[in-house]
């Protein structure tokens, strides 16, 4: 995979999204065949064992709208698989806008545990959260993301907010609750299986009663793809995800626009 090809593919899709946003009444024929498929494998380390995580991001065009679908499948490996044979499957769907990802549905399914679901009604500005047999509705704040789309939102959003020293506030849901997360932006060199990378780091700031920790390393050389994620979950479990493999495929028909 060549980085230059990655930039060309994503640049063309981003251009197509902007064209559709700015010309909603016309058919965007220049992006008639624009799509992208990202597959990332992560090595997962926790306080109780190791695992593997595979995530895919698909960007497709439907009429003059680009849609996204993200799927995440985590499962234990080795001896830990005997202790914890289940899996965690998360998914997020929505549309790609000039401001980034705008989810419409998020789900979190776990073996032998209650599932969680978030439904985003942007027209009525209502977020519906379902966990097991419980269901509640809460006002849907502008720019709300789910925990899965959060990691990939910055591929398609403006990066001027990601300047070292800045603070970034984002409403994030996990399907059970909605939380305003404040991230401090910094930069760091990071050693990865892809080599040493310059990264932009988002570190979640915590309140005294907030158990959730999160730190995300984004790689500008790979169009802001998350290459490392550290978190402490509500149950106190430490999770470390480091990228192991990255594959990007895209299909664009840009011959119409060459001179």
LUMMIRO-156615 format. One line per 2 residues: number of its first residue (from 0); for each residue x, y, z of N, C-alpha, C, O, CB. Coordinates in steps of 0.1 Angstrom, whole numbers, always signed. Atoms other than C-alpha are relative to their C-alpha. Glycine has a CB too. Layout:
<rs>
NUM> X:Y:Z:X:Y:Z:X:Y:Z:X:Y:Z:X:Y:Z; ...
</rs>
This chain:
<rs>
0> +8:-12:+0:+0:+0:+0:+9:+12:+0:+18:+13:+8:-9:+0:+12; -8:-12:+1:+14:+34:-9:-9:+11:+6:-21:+13:+4:+3:+4:-15
2> +7:-11:-7:+5:+64:+13:-6:+10:-10:-17:+15:-8:+9:+7:+9; +5:-9:+10:+1:+86:-18:-14:-4:-6:-22:+4:-8:+10:+3:-11
4> +13:+5:+5:-27:+64:-31:-11:+1:+10:-22:+4:+6:+2:-15:-5; +10:-2:-11:-44:+65:+2:-5:+14:+0:-18:+17:+1:+6:-4:+14
6> +4:-14:+0:-44:+103:+1:-9:+3:-12:-19:+11:-11:+12:+9:+1; +8:-3:+12:-57:+104:-35:-14:-5:+2:-24:+2:-1:+7:-6:-12
8> +14:+6:-1:-86:+80:-27:-8:+8:+10:-20:+11:+7:+2:-14:+5; +8:-7:-10:-97:+98:+5:-2:+15:-4:-13:+20:-2:+7:+0:+13
10> +3:-14:+5:-92:+133:-11:-11:+0:-10:-20:+9:-9:+13:+5:-7; +11:+0:+10:-115:+123:-39:-14:-2:+7:-23:+4:+3:+2:-11:-11
12> +13:+2:-8:-142:+110:-15:-4:+12:+7:-15:+16:+7:+2:-12:+9; +3:-12:-7:-139:+141:+6:-5:+11:-9:-14:+18:-6:+13:+5:+8
14> +4:-9:+10:-142:+162:-25:-14:-2:-4:-22:+7:-6:+9:+1:-12; +13:+4:+4:-173:+143:-35:-10:+4:+11:-21:+8:+8:-1:-15:-3
16> +9:-4:-11:-189:+148:+0:-2:+15:+0:-14:+19:+1:+6:-4:+13; +1:-14:+0:-182:+185:-2:-9:+5:-12:-17:+14:-10:+13:+7:-1
18> +8:-3:+12:-197:+187:-37:-15:-3:+2:-24:+5:-1:+5:-7:-12; +14:+4:-3:-229:+169:-26:-6:+9:+11:-18:+13:+9:-1:-14:+5
20> +5:-9:-10:-232:+192:+5:-3:+13:-6:-13:+19:-2:+10:+1:+11; +1:-13:+5:-228:+223:-15:-10:+1:-12:-14:+12:-15:+13:+6:-4
22> +9:+1:+11:-250:+212:-44:-11:-10:+2:-11:-20:-5:+7:-2:-13; +10:+11:-4:-279:+192:-28:-10:-2:-11:-16:-13:-11:-7:+4:+13
24> +10:+1:+10:-302:+198:-58:+5:-6:-13:-3:-8:-22:-7:+13:-2; -6:+6:+12:-279:+183:-84:+6:-13:+2:+11:-16:+14:+10:+10:-6
26> -6:+14:-2:-267:+148:-90:+15:+2:-2:+20:+8:-11:-5:-9:-11; -14:-1:+0:-230:+145:-82:+6:-11:-9:+10:-22:-4:+6:-2:+14
28> -4:+11:+9:-220:+125:-113:+15:-2:+0:+20:-13:-3:-4:+4:-14; -14:+2:-1:-183:+131:-107:+4:-11:+10:+16:-15:+10:+7:+13:+3
30> -4:+10:-11:-184:+107:-77:-9:-12:-1:-13:-18:+9:-2:+6:+14; +10:+10:+2:-207:+81:-93:+6:-14:+5:-2:-23:+8:-3:-1:-15
32> -5:+13:-4:-183:+53:-83:+11:+2:+11:+22:-3:+10:+6:-8:-12; -10:-3:-10:-165:+66:-52:-3:-8:+13:-14:-7:+18:+1:+15:+4
34> +2:+8:-12:-161:+42:-23:+14:-3:+6:+24:-1:+0:-7:-13:-3; -13:+4:-6:-134:+31:+2:-3:-11:+10:-14:-12:+16:+6:+12:+7
36> +1:+11:-10:-128:+0:+24:+13:+0:+8:+23:-1:+2:-3:-14:-7; -12:+1:-9:-105:+1:+54:-1:-12:+9:-12:-14:+15:+1:+13:+8
38> -1:+12:-10:-95:-30:+74:+12:+2:+9:+23:+3:+4:+0:-13:-8; -10:-2:-9:-75:-26:+105:+0:-12:+10:-11:-15:+16:-1:+13:+8
40> -1:+10:-10:-62:-54:+128:+8:+6:+11:+18:+12:+9:+7:-13:-6; -7:-5:-12:-52:-45:+164:+4:-12:+8:-3:-22:+9:-9:+10:+7
42> -4:+9:-11:-33:-65:+190:-6:+7:+13:-3:+18:+16:+15:-2:+1; +7:-5:-12:-53:-61:+222:+6:-6:+13:+8:-18:+14:-15:-3:+0
44> -5:+4:-13:-38:-63:+257:-9:+5:+11:-12:+17:+11:+15:+4:+2; +8:-4:-11:-58:-62:+289:+6:-5:+13:+16:-12:+12:-15:-5:-1
46> -5:+4:-13:-52:-67:+326:-3:-15:+3:+3:-20:+12:-6:+8:+11; +4:+14:-3:-67:-102:+324:+3:-10:-12:+0:-21:-12:-14:-2:+3
48> -3:+9:+11:-54:-115:+290:+1:+8:-13:-1:+20:-13:-10:-11:-2; -2:-6:+13:-47:-108:+253:-12:-4:-9:-19:-13:-7:+13:-4:-6
50> +10:+3:+10:-70:-107:+223:+3:+7:-13:+14:+12:-15:-14:+5:+5; -2:-6:+14:-74:-95:+187:-13:+8:-3:-24:+4:+1:+3:-10:-10
52> +11:-8:+4:-96:-68:+173:+1:+3:-15:+12:+7:-20:+0:+13:+8; +0:-3:+15:-106:-64:+136:-11:+10:-2:-23:+8:+2:-2:-13:-8
54> +10:-10:+3:-124:-33:+124:+1:+3:-15:+11:+4:-21:+3:+13:+8; +2:-4:+14:-137:-24:+90:-8:+13:-1:-18:+15:+6:-6:-12:-9
56> +7:-12:+3:-148:+9:+77:-4:+0:-15:+6:+0:-24:+8:+13:+4; +5:-1:+14:-169:+11:+44:-6:+13:-2:-16:+17:+5:-9:-12:-3
58> +6:-12:+4:-177:+43:+27:-6:-2:-14:+1:-7:-23:+11:+12:-1; +6:+2:+13:-202:+41:-2:-9:+12:-3:-12:+21:+5:-9:-12:+1
60> +9:-11:+4:-223:+65:-22:-13:-5:-4:-15:-15:-11:+7:+8:-12; +13:+3:+4:-260:+64:-24:-7:+12:-5:-9:+22:+3:-8:-6:+13
62> +5:-12:+6:-274:+89:-48:+11:+11:+2:+22:+9:-2:-14:+5:+5; -10:-11:-2:-257:+122:-38:+5:+0:+15:+10:+10:+20:-5:+13:-3
64> -4:+1:-14:-250:+110:-2:+10:-11:+3:+8:-22:-3:-13:-2:+9; -10:+10:-4:-220:+92:+12:-4:-6:+13:-7:+2:+23:+14:+6:+0
66> +4:+7:-13:-228:+66:+39:+13:-7:+5:+22:-10:-2:-11:-10:-2; -11:+8:-6:-204:+49:+63:-6:-12:+8:-17:-11:+14:+9:+9:+9
68> +4:+12:-8:-206:+15:+80:+13:-5:+7:+23:-8:+0:-7:-11:-8; -12:+4:-7:-181:+6:+107:-4:-13:+8:-14:-13:+15:+6:+11:+10
70> +2:+12:-7:-178:-29:+122:+12:-4:+8:+23:-3:+3:-4:-12:-9; -11:+4:-9:-157:-40:+152:-2:-13:+6:-13:-15:+12:+3:+11:+10
72> +1:+14:-6:-151:-76:+163:+12:-3:+8:+23:-4:+3:-2:-10:-12; -10:+3:-10:-131:-83:+194:-2:-13:+6:-13:-17:+10:+1:+11:+11
74> +1:+13:-7:-123:-117:+208:+14:-3:+6:+24:+1:+2:-4:-11:-10; -12:+4:-7:-98:-133:+231:+8:-10:-8:+3:-16:-17:-4:-7:+14
76> -9:+9:+7:-68:-153:+219:+8:-8:+11:+8:-5:+23:+10:+7:-9; -8:+9:-9:-46:-181:+234:-8:-5:+12:-20:-9:+10:+11:+8:+5
78> +6:+6:-12:-53:-193:+269:-12:+8:+5:-21:+3:+11:+10:-2:+11; +11:-9:-5:-75:-163:+276:-13:-3:-7:-24:+0:-2:+4:+15:-3
80> +12:+4:+8:-99:-176:+249:-8:-11:+8:-20:-12:+6:+3:-4:-14; +6:+10:-8:-106:-206:+272:-8:+6:+11:-19:+1:+15:+10:-10:+5
82> +6:-7:-12:-114:-183:+301:-12:+8:-5:-22:+9:+2:+10:+8:+8; +10:-9:+5:-134:-158:+280:-2:-2:-15:+4:+5:-23:+4:+15:+3
84> +2:+4:+14:-146:-174:+248:-9:+9:-8:-10:+7:-20:-5:-14:-1; +10:-9:+7:-171:-147:+239:+7:+10:-9:+19:+11:-10:-9:+7:+10
86> -5:-10:+8:-168:-118:+216:-8:+13:+2:-19:+12:+8:-1:-4:-15; +7:-13:+0:-177:-81:+214:-1:+5:-14:+9:+7:-20:+7:+10:+10
88> +2:-5:+14:-193:-69:+182:-7:+13:+1:-18:+15:+6:-8:-10:-9; +6:-13:+1:-199:-32:+177:-2:+4:-14:+6:+0:-23:+9:+10:+8
90> +2:-6:+13:-213:-14:+147:-5:+14:+0:-12:+17:+10:-9:-10:-9; +5:-13:+1:-220:+21:+136:-3:+3:-14:+5:+0:-23:+11:+10:+6
92> +4:-4:+13:-238:+34:+106:-5:+14:+0:-10:+20:+10:-11:-9:-6; +5:-14:+1:-246:+69:+93:+4:+6:-13:+7:-1:-23:+5:+8:+11
94> -3:-7:+12:-237:+95:+67:+13:+8:+3:+17:+11:+14:-11:+9:-5; -13:-8:+0:-204:+114:+59:-4:+14:-4:-10:+15:-15:+11:-7:-9
96> +3:-13:+4:-208:+151:+59:+13:+8:-1:+24:+3:+2:-9:+7:+11; -12:-8:+1:-183:+180:+54:+6:+2:+14:+17:+7:+15:-3:+13:-7
98> -5:-1:-14:-180:+181:+92:+5:-13:+6:+10:-13:+17:-11:+6:+9; -4:+13:-5:-172:+144:+96:-11:-10:+0:-21:-9:-8:+6:+2:+14
100> +9:+11:+0:-192:+114:+105:-13:+4:+9:-12:+11:+19:+6:-13:+6; +13:-3:-6:-229:+117:+115:-8:-13:+2:-15:-17:-7:-9:+11:-8
102> +6:+13:-2:-241:+84:+130:-15:+0:+1:-21:+10:+5:+5:-7:+12; +14:+2:-2:-277:+72:+128:-4:-12:+8:-15:-13:+13:-7:-1:-14
104> +3:+12:-7:-274:+38:+145:+13:-5:+6:+23:-6:-1:-7:-10:-8; -12:+6:-7:-249:+22:+170:-5:-12:+8:-15:-11:+15:+8:+11:+8
106> +3:+11:-8:-250:-12:+185:+12:-6:+7:+23:-5:+1:-7:-11:-8; -10:+7:-8:-229:-31:+211:-5:-13:+4:-14:-14:+13:+5:+9:+12
108> +5:+14:-3:-234:-69:+213:+11:-8:+6:+22:-8:+1:-6:-7:-13; -10:+8:-7:-216:-91:+238:-6:-14:+3:-18:-15:+7:+4:+7:+13
110> +4:+13:-4:-217:-128:+244:-4:-1:+15:+3:+4:+23:+11:-10:-3; +4:+1:-13:-237:-136:+275:-2:+13:+8:+1:+13:+20:+9:-10:+8
112> +2:-13:-6:-244:-100:+282:-11:+8:-7:-13:+6:-19:+13:+8:+1; +10:-8:+7:-271:-74:+275:+6:+8:-11:+17:+13:-10:-7:+9:+10
114> -4:-8:+11:-269:-56:+242:-4:+14:+2:-13:+17:+9:-6:-5:-13; +3:-15:+0:-269:-18:+238:-2:+5:-14:+4:+0:-23:+12:+8:+7
116> +4:-5:+13:-284:+2:+210:-2:+15:+1:-9:+19:+11:-12:-7:-6; +3:-14:+0:-284:+39:+202:-5:+4:-14:+0:+0:-24:+13:+8:+3
118> +6:-4:+12:-307:+54:+176:+0:+16:+0:-5:+22:+9:-15:-5:-1; -2:-14:+1:-300:+90:+164:-11:+6:-9:-11:+3:-22:+14:+4:-6
120> +10:-7:+8:-330:+110:+152:+4:+15:-1:+0:+23:+8:-15:-2:+6; -5:-13:+1:-314:+141:+139:-11:+11:-3:-9:+22:+0:+11:+1:-11
122> +11:-9:+3:-346:+156:+126:-7:+5:+12:-10:+17:+14:-10:-6:-10; +8:-3:-13:-364:+154:+160:+10:+4:+11:+6:+8:+22:-9:-11:+4
124> -10:-3:-10:-331:+159:+179:-2:-9:+12:-1:-4:+23:+1:+15:+3; +3:+9:-11:-338:+128:+200:+10:-12:-1:+11:-18:-12:-14:-5:+0
126> -8:+12:+0:-313:+101:+210:-7:-11:+9:-10:-8:+20:+14:+3:+6; +7:+11:-7:-329:+68:+219:+11:-11:+4:+18:-15:-4:-11:-7:-8
128> -10:+9:-5:-308:+45:+241:-7:-13:+6:-16:-12:+14:+9:+6:+12; +6:+13:-5:-316:+8:+247:+11:-9:+5:+21:-11:-1:-8:-7:-12
130> -9:+9:-6:-298:-15:+270:-8:-11:+7:-15:-9:+17:+10:+7:+11; +8:+10:-5:-313:-49:+277:-15:+3:-2:-19:+6:-13:+3:-3:+15
132> +15:-3:+0:-350:-43:+286:-2:+15:+3:-14:+19:+2:-8:-8:+9; +2:-15:-3:-344:-6:+295:+1:+8:-13:+9:+5:-22:+11:+4:+10
134> +0:-9:+11:-351:+22:+271:-2:+14:+5:-11:+16:+14:-10:-4:-11; +2:-14:-4:-348:+60:+275:+4:+9:-12:+11:+5:-21:+9:+3:+12
136> -3:-10:+11:-346:+91:+253:+6:+12:+7:+2:+16:+18:-13:+3:-7; -6:-12:-5:-325:+121:+257:+3:+10:-11:+3:+5:-23:+14:-3:+7
138> -2:-9:+11:-319:+153:+237:+13:-3:-7:+23:-6:-1:+1:+15:+5; -12:+3:+9:-295:+147:+208:+8:+13:-3:+3:+22:-9:-5:-7:-13
140> -8:-12:+2:-267:+172:+209:+7:+0:-13:+10:-10:-19:+10:+1:+12; -6:-2:+13:-252:+186:+177:+14:-6:+1:+22:-4:+11:+1:+15:-4
142> -13:+6:+1:-221:+166:+167:+2:-12:+8:+14:-17:+10:+10:+10:+4; -2:+12:-8:-228:+136:+189:+5:-12:-8:+1:-14:-20:-14:-4:+6
144> -6:+12:+7:-208:+105:+180:-2:-12:+10:-5:-10:+22:+15:+2:-3; -1:+12:-8:-208:+69:+193:+15:-3:+2:+23:+2:-4:-8:-12:-6
146> -14:+3:-4:-177:+53:+208:+8:-6:-12:+20:-5:-12:+1:-9:+12; -7:+6:+11:-169:+36:+175:+3:+10:-11:+14:+11:-16:-8:-12:-6
148> -2:-11:+11:-174:+65:+150:+10:+10:+5:+16:+17:-3:-13:+6:-4; -9:-10:-5:-154:+87:+174:+14:-2:-5:+21:+7:-9:+0:-1:+15
150> -13:+3:+4:-122:+69:+164:+3:+3:-14:+15:+6:-18:+3:-15:+3; -2:-2:+14:-127:+74:+127:-6:+13:-5:-4:+16:-17:-7:-11:-8
152> +6:-13:+3:-145:+108:+127:+10:+9:-7:+7:+17:-16:-6:+6:+12; -10:-10:+4:-112:+127:+121:+6:-3:-13:+13:+6:-19:+11:+1:+11
154> -4:+3:+14:-105:+110:+88:-7:+10:-9:-2:+14:-20:-4:-14:-4; +8:-8:+9:-133:+132:+73:-3:+14:+6:-10:+22:-1:-13:-7:-2
156> +3:-13:-5:-134:+162:+96:+11:+10:-2:+22:+6:-6:-3:-1:+15; -11:-10:+1:-114:+195:+95:+10:-3:+11:+6:-6:+23:-6:+14:+0
158> -11:+3:-10:-81:+191:+113:+5:+12:+7:+14:+11:+15:+11:-7:-7; -5:-12:-6:-77:+227:+124:-2:+0:+15:+4:+7:+23:-7:+13:-6
160> +3:+1:-14:-92:+218:+158:+11:-9:+7:+12:-8:+19:-13:-6:+2; -10:+9:-6:-64:+192:+163:+14:+6:+1:+23:+0:-3:+0:-13:-8
162> -13:-6:-3:-37:+216:+172:+4:-2:+14:-4:-1:+23:-1:+16:-3; -5:+3:-13:-15:+208:+201:-3:+11:+10:-1:+23:+7:+16:-2:+0
164> +4:-10:-10:-27:+225:+233:-15:+3:+0:-20:+9:+10:+8:+13:-2; +14:-3:+1:-63:+228:+221:-8:-10:+9:-3:-21:+12:-5:-1:-14
166> +10:+9:-6:-93:+213:+240:-11:-2:-9:-16:+7:-16:-5:+6:+14; +11:+4:+9:-120:+195:+221:-11:-7:+8:-8:-17:+14:+6:-9:-12
168> +11:+6:-7:-154:+187:+235:-9:-7:-10:-13:-1:-20:-8:+11:+7; +9:+8:+9:-175:+159:+219:-10:-8:+9:-5:-14:+18:+9:-9:-9
170> +10:+8:-7:-207:+143:+231:+1:-14:-6:+1:-16:-18:-15:+5:-2; -3:+14:+4:-202:+105:+229:-10:-9:+8:-12:-8:+20:+15:-5:+3
172> +9:+10:-7:-227:+76:+236:+6:-14:-2:+12:-17:-13:-14:+1:-6; -3:+15:+1:-220:+39:+242:-12:-8:-1:-11:-21:+1:+9:-4:+13
174> +12:+8:+1:-256:+29:+238:-7:+0:+13:-19:-4:+14:+3:-13:-5; +6:+0:-13:-263:+32:+275:-2:+14:+6:-11:+17:+13:+8:-8:+10
176> +1:-13:-5:-256:+68:+283:+7:+10:-10:+13:+6:-20:+7:+1:+14; -6:-10:+8:-245:+101:+267:+9:+9:+9:+5:+13:+20:-11:+9:-7
178> -10:-7:-8:-214:+119:+280:+7:+10:-9:+11:+8:-20:+10:-10:+6; -9:-10:+6:-196:+151:+271:+14:-2:+3:+18:-1:+15:-5:+15:+4
180> -14:+3:-2:-160:+142:+267:+9:+12:-4:+7:+17:-15:+4:-13:-7; -10:-11:+3:-132:+168:+268:+13:-7:-2:+18:-14:+6:+0:+10:+12
182> -13:+6:+4:-100:+159:+250:+10:+11:-1:+8:+22:-6:-1:-8:-13; -11:-9:+2:-67:+176:+253:+9:-5:-12:+11:-17:-13:+9:+1:+13
184> -7:+4:+12:-47:+176:+220:+15:+2:+2:+19:+12:+8:-5:+9:-12; -14:-1:-1:-10:+169:+219:+6:-7:-12:-1:-13:-20:+6:-6:+13
186> -7:+8:+11:+16:+154:+195:+11:-9:+6:+16:-6:+16:+6:+10:-11; -9:+10:-5:+39:+125:+199:+5:-9:-11:-2:-13:-20:-7:-9:+11
188> -5:+11:+9:+62:+101:+180:-3:-13:+7:-1:-15:+19:+15:+2:-2; +4:+13:-6:+50:+66:+184:+6:-12:-9:+5:-12:-21:-16:-1:-1
190> -6:+12:+7:+67:+33:+175:-12:-10:-1:-18:-14:+9:+12:-7:+8; +11:+9:+4:+42:+9:+158:+5:-11:-9:+16:-9:-15:-12:+7:-6
192> -4:+9:+11:+44:-22:+136:+1:+6:-14:+6:+0:-23:-10:-12:+0; -1:-7:+13:+40:+2:+107:+12:+9:+0:+15:+15:-11:-13:+9:-2
194> -11:-8:-1:+71:+20:+118:-2:+12:+10:-12:+12:+17:+4:+6:-13; +2:-12:-9:+77:+52:+139:-8:+10:-7:-5:+14:-19:+14:+6:+4
196> +10:-9:+6:+49:+76:+132:-1:+13:+8:-1:+13:+21:-14:-6:-1; +4:-12:-6:+42:+112:+140:-15:-1:+2:-23:-5:-7:+3:+13:-9
198> +14:+2:-3:+8:+112:+158:-6:+12:+7:+1:+20:+13:-2:-13:+8; +7:-9:-8:-18:+135:+171:-8:-7:+10:-15:-17:+8:-10:+9:-10
200> +6:+8:-11:-30:+124:+205:-11:+7:+7:-11:+19:+10:+11:-2:+11; +12:-5:-7:-64:+129:+220:-1:-7:+14:-3:-19:+15:-13:-2:-8
202> +1:+5:-13:-64:+125:+258:-12:+5:+7:-14:+17:+9:+13:+3:+8; +12:-4:-7:-97:+124:+276:+3:+5:+14:+10:-1:+22:-10:-12:+1
204> -1:-6:-14:-98:+147:+307:-11:-6:+9:-22:-8:+4:-1:+15:-1; +9:+7:-9:-114:+131:+337:-5:+9:+11:+3:+18:+16:+6:-12:+6
206> +5:-6:-13:-137:+144:+365:+3:-9:+11:+7:-21:+9:-15:+3:-1; -3:+9:-12:-133:+131:+400:-8:-12:+1:-4:-22:+6:-1:+8:+13
208> +10:+11:-1:-163:+108:+396:+0:-7:-13:-10:-16:-15:-13:+5:+4; +1:+6:+14:-155:+97:+360:+11:-11:+0:+23:-9:+1:+4:+11:-11
210> -9:+11:+0:-140:+62:+358:+5:-3:-14:+15:-10:-16:-8:-12:+4; -4:+3:+13:-137:+61:+320:+12:+9:-5:+12:+21:-3:-12:+3:-10
212> -12:-6:+6:-103:+69:+305:+1:-3:-15:-3:-14:-19:+13:-3:+8; -2:+3:+15:-95:+72:+268:+11:+8:-5:+13:+20:-2:-13:+2:-8
214> -11:-7:+6:-64:+81:+248:+1:-6:-14:+2:-18:-16:+13:-1:+8; +0:+5:+14:-64:+79:+210:+12:+7:-8:+14:+19:-7:-13:+4:-7
216> -11:-5:+8:-33:+83:+187:-5:-1:-15:-8:-12:-20:+13:-9:+2; +3:-1:+15:-41:+94:+151:+12:+3:-8:+21:+10:-4:-11:+11:-2
218> -12:-1:+8:-16:+91:+123:-3:+9:-12:-10:+4:-21:+4:-14:-4; +2:-9:+12:-16:+121:+98:+5:-7:-13:-1:-5:-23:+6:+13:+2
220> -5:+7:+12:+5:+100:+74:-9:-10:-6:-8:-15:-17:+14:-6:+3; +10:+10:+5:-24:+75:+72:-14:+6:+2:-23:+0:+6:+2:-13:+9
222> +13:-7:+1:-51:+101:+70:-8:+0:+13:-20:-2:+12:-8:-5:-12; +7:-1:-13:-59:+103:+107:-6:-13:+5:-15:-13:+13:-10:+11:+0
224> +5:+13:-5:-65:+66:+111:+5:-3:+14:+17:+0:+17:+4:-12:-10; -5:+3:-14:-63:+55:+148:+9:-12:+0:+6:-23:-4:-12:-3:+9
226> -10:+11:+0:-31:+35:+153:+2:-6:+14:+8:-16:+15:+13:+5:-6; -2:+4:-14:-32:+32:+191:-11:+5:+8:-14:+17:+7:+14:+4:+5
228> +11:-5:-9:-60:+34:+216:+2:-7:+14:+4:-19:+15:-14:-4:-6; +0:+5:-14:-58:+31:+254:-12:+4:+7:-17:+15:+5:+13:+5:+7
230> +12:-4:-8:-88:+30:+277:-1:-7:+13:+5:-18:+14:-12:-3:-9; +5:+7:-12:-101:+22:+311:-15:+0:+0:-21:+11:+0:+6:+7:+13
232> +15:+1:+2:-137:+10:+309:-7:+2:+14:+0:+4:+24:-4:-14:-5; +8:-2:-12:-165:+15:+335:+3:-10:+10:+2:-7:+22:-15:+0:-4
234> -2:+10:-10:-157:-18:+351:+15:+0:+5:+18:-9:+13:-3:-14:-6; -14:-1:-4:-120:-8:+356:+10:-7:-8:+21:-7:-5:+0:-4:+14
236> -9:+8:+8:-106:-30:+329:+9:+9:-9:+4:+18:-16:-8:-9:-9; -9:-7:+9:-75:-16:+312:+1:-7:-13:+3:-19:-14:+15:+1:+7
238> +0:+6:+14:-75:-21:+274:+10:+8:-8:+10:+21:-9:-14:+0:-6; -10:-7:+8:-45:-13:+251:-2:-7:-14:+0:-19:-16:+14:-2:+6
240> +2:+5:+14:-51:-16:+213:+11:+6:-9:+12:+19:-10:-14:+3:-6; -10:-5:+8:-21:-13:+190:-2:-6:-14:-4:-18:-16:+14:-4:+5
242> +2:+5:+14:-24:-15:+152:+10:-10:-4:+22:-9:-1:+1:+12:-10; -9:+10:+5:-9:-46:+136:+1:+0:-15:+11:-2:-20:-5:-14:+6
244> +0:-1:+15:-20:-44:+100:-11:+10:-4:-20:+13:+2:-4:-14:-6; +9:-10:+6:-37:-19:+78:-1:-2:-15:+9:-3:-22:+5:+15:+2
246> +2:+2:+14:-53:-24:+44:-11:+10:-4:-21:+11:+2:-5:-15:-3; +10:-10:+5:-71:+3:+24:-2:-3:-15:+7:-4:-23:+5:+14:+2
248> +4:+1:+14:-90:-3:-9:-10:+11:-3:-18:+14:+5:-5:-14:-3; +10:-10:+4:-109:+23:-28:-2:-1:-15:+6:-6:-22:+5:+14:+3
250> +4:+0:+14:-127:+26:-61:-6:+13:-4:-16:+18:+2:-11:-12:-3; +5:-13:+4:-131:+59:-78:+1:+1:-15:+11:-4:-21:+8:+11:+7
252> +0:-3:+14:-139:+69:-113:+2:+14:-2:-7:+22:-2:-13:-5:-7; -3:-14:+1:-121:+101:-118:+5:+4:-15:+10:+15:-17:+12:+4:+9
254> -4:-3:+14:-114:+99:-156:-8:+12:-6:-4:+18:-15:-2:-12:-9; +9:-11:+5:-143:+124:-161:+6:+13:+3:+2:+23:-4:-14:-1:+6
256> -5:-13:-4:-123:+151:-145:+14:+3:-4:+20:+13:+0:-1:+1:+15; -13:-3:+5:-89:+148:-161:+0:+8:-13:-10:+7:-20:+8:-13:-2
258> +0:-9:+11:-79:+173:-187:+7:-7:-12:+8:-1:-23:+7:+13:+3
</rs>
